[in-house]
Amino acid sequence: MEKVGGSVTTRYFERIGLRLLLHPEKFNPNNIPKFAQPTSAKDRGYYSKWENRGYLAKRPDAPTLL
């Protein structure tokens, strides 16, 4: 997907957040829950790495070539 100009971002979802995306009609529009942050150190590490396209990662300005 990225080769043709698209982008990929991995995102952490807990059960209620995923349910909100799959069945938004079951939620009151005035009381939509916020998405949770990863709670374990392992998950925070994964979503903080640009190599994993994590949503917590900062995009590098210029990739370095080895």
N, C-alpha and C positions, 0 to 999 in steps of 0.2 A: 504494500500500500504506500509506503513512504517513497519507494522508487518512482512512482508516477505522480508525486506531488502531494500526497495525502499526509496525514499525521496520526500518530498513535499515542494515547495517554492511558496509563493504567491507573485505576482509581480504587480505593478501598471502600467497600460497602458492608455495613452490618445488615442484619436481617430486616429491620424496619425500613432502612434506606432502599434496599433492593425491592421490597414490597411496594414502596412508594413509586418507584420507577415502573414496575410491572403493572400495578393497579392503582393509578392516581385517582380514579373515580371513587375509591373507598375512603378517601381522606377529605376532611373539611378544608376548603381552600383558605379559610381564615386561620387555620391551626396546622400548618404543614411543618413536620419535624425537620430539624437540621440534620445534615449528614454527619456521622460520627468520624472522629479521627482514629487512626490505628492505635491500639492500646499496647501491643507488645513491642518490645525493642526490635525484634526480628522484622515485624511488619513495617515499623517506622523506617528501618534501614533500607528495606526493599523499595518502598515508595519514595525514598529520598535520593535514589540513584538515577542519574540520567540514562545510564545504559539500559535500565528497565523501563524507561519512559514514564517514571513515576510522577504523579501530580505534585508531589512535594519538592521535586528536584528543580534546581535552577538550571536553565538552559545555558550551556557554554556559549560564549560569544563566538569563538572560532575553534573548530576542532583541531587538535594537534595531530599531525601525521608522524608516525614513527619511522 
